[in-house]
Amino acid sequence: MTLNIPKVAMVATLSVAAITLAGCGEKKQAPPPQGPVSVGVVTVTPQPVTLSTELTGRTSAFRVAEVRPQVSGVILKRLFTEGGDVKAGQQLYQIDPAPYEAALASAKASLAQAEATVKSVKAKAERYADLVTVNAVSKQDYDDITASLATDLAAVDAARAQVKTAQINLDYTRVYSPISGRIGRSSVTEGALVTSDQTTAMATVQQLDPMYVDVTQSSVDLLRLRQEIAAGHVKGATAGDAPISLLIDGLGDQPYGEPGRLQFADVTVDQTTGMVTLRATVPNPKAELLPGLFVRARVEEGVRDQAMLVPQQAVVRGADGGTTVWVVGQDNKATVRPVTTTQAQGNKWVVTGGLNAGDRVVVEGVQRLRPGADVKADEVKPQAAAPATPQPL
């Protein structure tokens, strides 16, 4: 069977195929040459900067006492207000004392009986001591009465110990607060049965003045901070502690009204994270700080008169951990410059090596740069410091 294909359609098909093959054989044209890359730069200028280190952490109570019963019994009274302040030695609960009063009376009766027996045996032993000298009684009888007296004296000592134990148990029916502080909610009410070996605390008392602040810091930053203290840059610091101001999370940079002290004793590095936990002590006279509050502890490290600050977006971290910046030279060509940074201040890094006064550092358009590329540099206005806490580079 012969297909009748119109000549016009066949010519069109062949034309399209020819154009397609011709396009496949052509080489891709290179893009037209571009002009200088436009970038934003800031000129590095030495300036006085107040350096500080901020450490994040949480507050915890200075002392915590879990109140537990030391004798078993039924709670007759709860003698405090939940959430209120209590004093050391203040009675918190009254356990039914009746069984322990009876035990004390029984122990006292046993003691009286033992003392009466000793009195009788002692008189008999004294008479035997005179009679044995004239052979009126046998020496064996004298030895027996002497041994009986010693046994009865030991019984008196045991009875006195029982009286003391019974008195202690009776005293334990009055449950006192071991420390001064704020008491939480009670886990038992009147009529509840408590036992001397129970694991659940009846209430918890926490001393809130002063407060502990447990903060974490990398071991490298701790070493640098200690070097700053040893160099005398941290005012009021010693080898064992340093002054801090506390910033409460959520309240901005407004410091807490009471200054604290950051302790450096008993520091151990966590082998998995390389972090250390430090403890600060902060006065809390108005009980404004509560346990578990997220805070920042700021250590002022003094003023550097010739510090160089570079915006954080200009600093690039390499695969080897080194830090670099792009610098525009006098010939308007971009070059990579290794730099040394120590810590962050707001949204900028403090650069201690690799830059000179007057260097133009690229802060915008870094991703479009290549070494030796021609650039058109426009000075940009530095951004305001960010309120967020920066992390070490």
C-alpha positions, 0 to 999 in steps of 0.5 A: 500500500502506498502512502500519499503524503502531501509535498508541502507537509514533507518539505516542512518536516525536512526543514524542521529536522535540518534546523534541529541538526544544525542547532546540535552541531553549533557550539554554545556561545560564551556569555559576553564579558561582564564588568566589575562586580559590585560589592559593599565594603566597610573600612576597618577603623581601630576604635575603643570597644568594651569587651564582654563575655556572655554565658548562658545558664539556668538558676538553681536554689542555693540550698534544697531540703526535702522534708520527709517523716522520720517516724510513721503515723497519721498527720494531724496538722499542717502548720504552714502556708504553701508557697510561703516563707519558713524559718529554720526550726519552724514546725511544719507538720504534727504527726499523731504522738499518742503511740509514741507517748505510750512507748515513752511511758512504757520505757520509763516504767521499765527503767524504774523497774530496773533501777529498783532491782539494782537497788535491792541487789546492790544492798545485798551485795554490800552485806555479802561483802562484809559476811564473806570476810568472816566466812558467814557466806560462801565465796561462791554466793558472793560471786553470784550476787556480784555478777547479778548486780553487774547484769542489773546495772547493764539492764538499767543502761539498756532501759535508759537507752530505750527511754531516750529512743522513745523520747526521740521518736516522740520528738520526731512527731513534730516535723520541722524545717531544716533550713530557712527558705520558701516552701512549695506545695504539700504532698500530704494533708491532714489524715494522711498516713506517712511512713518513716521509709517513704521516698516521697517528700512531704514538702520541699524547702528552697533557699532563694537568697542567694541563688546559684547560676549554672552556666556553660562555656567552652574550655577554650573560652574559659582559658581565654577568660582566665588569661584576661583575668591574669592580665588584669583586664577584668576589673575586680576579678581574682584567680578564683572568681570574677564579677558578673552582671545577670541578664534575664532572658526575655527582658532584653539587655537590662541587667538584673539589679544585684551583681554576682560572682562567677566561680572557677573552682572545681572545673571539669571539661566534658569529654564529649562536648568540650564544655565546662560548667561554671557556677555563679552566686547572685544575691536575691533579696527580693526573691525575683529570681526563681529556680530554673530561670534561663539567664545570661551571665555577662563578664566585663573584660575591660576596654580595648582602645585599638580594637578592630570590629568586622561584621559577622557576615564578612567572616568566612569559615573554611573547611580547615576551621580557619577564618578569612575575609575578602579585602578590596585592594587599592587596585580594586581587586578582591583578595582573600585574607586570613584573619584571627578572631577572638570573640563576638561583640553584638553582630561583629567579630573582634579581629586581632590579626590579619587586618590593618587600619584602612582595609576595605572588607567586603560585607555584601556580594561575597558569594560573587567574588573570585580571587583577583576579580575586578570589583566596584566597591561601595561603602555601606553603613554598619548595621546596629548590634543585634540583641541576640547572644552571639556564639564563639566562632 
